[in-house]
Every structure is written in structure tokens, then in C-alpha cells.
Amino acid sequence: MSSALEKYAKSSVPRYTSYPTAPHFAKEFPESVYRGWLAQLDTDEPISLYLHVPFCKQQCWYCGCNMKLASKYGPVADYVENLIDEIDLVADAMPGTMPVRHLHFGGGTPTVISPEDLGAIMTLLRERFEFVPDAELAIESDPRTLTDEMVATIGELGFTRASFGVQEFDPKVQAAINRIQPPDMVARAMDRFKAAGVSKINFDLIYGLPYQTAEDLRRTVEQCVEMQPDRVALFGYAHVPWVAKNQRMIPDDSLPKPELRAEQADAAAEALVKGGYVRIGIDHFALPGDSLAVAAKTGELHRNFQGYTADAAQTLIGIGATSIGRTPSGYIQNIVETGAWARAVAAGKLPVARGHGLTKDDNLRAHVIERIMCDGKIDLAAAGRAFGYADHWYAPEEEALAELQRDGAVICDHGKLTLTADGVRLSRVVASVFDTYLRNSNVRHSIAV
């Protein structure tokens, strides 16, 4: 990255898994509005489902997710009962039986749920929704706590994809983030899933971790390439101890500086591409035959709260505490605190905490930001016309775009915006130019690279 662009790498900008981003959703959003949005859904249009399970058996110091420790199963069992009730509430609010193309269990660690309870959830989902024949069913898993019974159950229930949080294999780094899992443990978990019929495997890796070096991460990537997961997500560690108190266990002086983070990201990306993976967007890699690589090649890549996806559904229903979803009308986030969430569900209410109704301007900017993040290019004039705006709707952003062009991040020619090779790494920064909510916000975000 050129010296002119290094200043942008330290920028505090959103990850743009939505637009507007979650901090800008309105508090105390009316449950009745969300019910109205659900009632307006088209029963011919497939939707996606996201179920959030916030429990883990051990806390990792790097984690920024909303999670709860599950030292006993009682609270997990109670959560499952409320999750089942929320599924019924959501399905009852819809105009009919909705087709489902994609299902994702995230967390936390969804596999802390017992096999029996996971089976009960899936039985209800299949009763209340119609899964299309080629639906993808995905679940996040922790290789350290995965049991043979759970693997067998996941296979029997028809799951097609499993994700592992690998992060880093270096023992020193693993100790610093409180997540010890040797490579052979991950390899065994992968083999067990494939033997059970779960044929697609994702790995998550992280750069910018405490005491991590570029060479550490390169070795980790090389070990991962030998295992041949179908997808690899390479995330930059977001150090936000003012939000995630567990991150205070990580000393600030153990974290690599921005220039070293960039070196780590480059080393990992280079090793993945050398290993036969296709680079997708800012932080994903996939084998050429994977649906994500195919979507990127055909211009059908999308971005949602799980990151990059081949899922084109306009509606993603979030179920469970903290979960976020969207319909064509707007975004909804559930209550974060599990007790308050459970009380709302028990009262027969959709457990809405915050929301945002999408405007015409939001839809245009969401489209532009998504294409920047997914394709690295966008015809701004054509996008404006598609949403009913004049060709030159982006005039207020031209000054910022001109500066990015002078610094070598983008090329803007008669409304056609293209990110350079260095600019792709700064996609979040380029996207932020079109974020009208960010301009008047004091919300803190992770750094761009």
C-alpha cells in the first residue's frame, strides 16, 4: 500500500454488513411496525433465517460478540424454549408459509445446544416454513467442544455447511486469546462433519491478534490450505474494549501496529491465493467451485450480517436475542439481554429492540455500498437512474472521491467508480463516502485494515 493510502488504513469505519449500520437504528422501535412488515412479505419470494444462540462454554478474549457463558445447561434449555416460541410468533405474523433458501445458526456457539434440542428446533422450522430443495443449512461450531453425537445429529438434520473459528494456530497467540485448539483438533472435526454428510466447511481466520506476526499467520494459512476448507474468511481483529469488556484481558501493547496488520493481511491473502483460493471482496476466499466464488464471478455476490454471501434473498429474519434481520421495508434488531428478550416472547410479543424503516435514499446508498464492497466498482449514474434519481445525484460526494482518486484508491470516470488494487483493501473507506449517517455520528468503529 502506498504511503498516500496508509492514512486511510487507520480510519474508523463500519464493516458495512448493512446500510444504515446497526448503531443508527432507532431505539424503542414499535413492534407493530415489524408485524406490518412481516405481513407484507410475498409468499412466492424465498427468505433466509438466522437463529442466534449466544452461549459458549468458554470465553475467548478477542470475541466482540454478545455471548453468555454456559457452565450449566439449564439456561441453554430455557433459551431454546423461548427460541421455539419466537419461531412460532414470527411464522404467525407472516401471510402464509414462507419458502426458505438459507438457514444459518450463529452465536456464540450453536453446538452448545443438545442434539435433542437442535432436533426440536429443526422439526418446528420445517413445520412452519417450506425449505426449498437446494436450501443451504449452515451452523457455526467449536471444534474444542464438538461431540460425535452432535456431529451425527447435524448430518441427520440435513445441514450442508459448518463453520469453524480457527483464528490462528500459533500456540503463543492462542494462549493470549484464551482459545487453545491445535491443527489436528480442527482437522478431526472437519473429517467428522464430512463423514456425517456435511460436505461444505468454512474457516474463520483473524489477523491483528496479540503477539501475532505475519509469519505466524502465513504458517496458519498454509496448514489450513492443506485441510482444504471450501471458504476462508480473513477478518481483522476489532479491538473494542469499550464495548467488549473481555478484550481488556488483551494488553494494548501486544497488538500489532496498523502497518504490521496490513503486512499480516497481505501475507495471509498471498498464501491463500497461492493455495488455489479465489479472493472475494475485502476478506473472503473460496475454492473456485464454491457458490461464493461463482457468485463473485457472475456479479451476484451479496453482503449481509454474516458477511459475504451468495444468498440473494431480500428478507433475512433474525430469531433469538440480539439477532438482526431485514425485510424490503427495513431493519430490525431483537432485544440484546436474554432475560428481557425471553419476557417479551413469553408475553406474545415480537422481541423488537431497535429498527429502521428504509427510505428511497437509503435503498440507493445501500445498493451503491454493497456493490463497492462486493464488486469493487459501480456505475453511479446508472444506479441513480435505477432508483429514480438524476445521473449526478452523487455531487456532494465528489470532493471526497476526488481525494481518493488523487491518492490512488479509486478511478472515477464520468460517474463510473472503480477501486484500484490498493483501493479494494480500502473498500470500507470508499463505501463510507456514501454513508450520510456516518457524517454526523460519533460512533466508534474498528480500523479499516
PyMOL commands that set and color helices and strands:
alter all, ss='L'
color gray80, all
select helices_A, chain A and resi 3-9+22-24+31-39+74-93+110-112+115-128+148-156+171-177+183-195+214-227+245-249+252-254+258-274+291-297+338-346+360-375+380-386+395-406+421-425+427-432+436-439
alter helices_A, ss='H'
color red, helices_A
select strands_A, chain A and resi 26-27+47-53+55-56+68-69+99-107+130-141+161-167+200-207+231-236+278-280+284-286+302-304+307-309+316-319+324-327+330-334+352-357+377-379+410-413+416-419
alter strands_A, ss='S'
color yellow, strands_A
deselect
rebuild
show_as cartoon
